[in-house]
Amino acid sequence: MQKFLSIPVTNEQKQLVSCNDIKLIEQFSTTVVKVTYGGGKVTSITHATAASGNEEMRDAIQDGVVQVLKQQWTEVILE
């Protein structure tokens, strides 16, 4: 069953980010979290600038992925 995070995007509608087949979630820079999938596909999530070494956004995305994967099969999106 596919699972997704629903992420708000400035001046746009929310975007769905797949939570399946994730191999790595990393704080790539002070403004970007990268999600790497099996097969090498990458999703970049840009956010407000955080202090160097601050991984709160990566942690929030990772926690969201864990949460949505725990949900029942009929609940496929986590806001």
C-alpha positions in Angstrom: 0.0 0.0 0.0 1.4 3.4 -1.0 1.7 6.0 1.8 2.4 9.7 1.4 3.2 12.8 3.4 1.2 15.9 2.4 3.6 18.8 2.5 2.5 22.5 2.2 4.2 24.5 -0.5 4.4 28.3 -0.4 2.0 29.9 -2.9 0.9 26.4 -4.2 -1.3 23.5 -3.2 0.1 20.8 -0.9 2.3 18.2 -2.6 2.4 14.5 -1.9 5.8 12.9 -1.1 6.0 9.1 -1.3 7.0 7.3 1.9 7.6 4.0 0.2 11.0 2.6 -0.7 12.9 5.3 1.1 16.6 4.5 1.6 17.8 7.8 3.2 16.5 11.0 4.6 19.2 13.6 5.0 19.6 17.2 5.9 21.4 18.2 2.7 21.9 21.9 3.6 20.6 24.5 5.9 17.5 24.8 3.6 17.1 21.4 2.0 16.2 17.9 3.1 16.7 15.2 0.5 14.8 11.9 0.4 16.5 9.2 -1.6 14.6 6.2 -2.9 15.6 2.8 -4.1 16.6 3.1 -7.7 18.3 6.4 -7.0 15.3 8.8 -7.3 15.6 11.9 -5.1 13.0 14.3 -3.7 14.3 17.6 -2.4 12.2 19.5 0.2 13.2 23.2 0.6 12.4 24.9 3.9 13.2 28.0 5.8 16.9 28.5 6.7 18.0 26.6 9.8 21.2 26.9 11.7 24.1 24.8 10.6 23.9 21.4 12.2 20.2 21.8 13.0 18.4 18.7 11.7 14.9 19.4 13.1 13.3 19.5 9.7 14.9 16.1 8.7 13.7 14.7 12.0 10.2 16.0 11.4 10.0 14.4 8.0 11.5 11.2 9.3 9.0 11.1 12.1 6.2 11.8 9.7 7.3 8.9 7.5 7.3 6.6 10.5 3.9 7.8 11.6 2.2 7.3 8.2 3.7 3.9 7.8 2.2 2.9 11.1 -1.3 4.0 10.1 -3.9 1.5 9.0 -3.8 0.5 5.3 -6.9 2.7 4.5 -5.1 5.8 5.8 -2.6 6.7 3.1 -1.8 10.3 3.8 -0.3 12.2 6.8 -0.7 16.0 6.8 
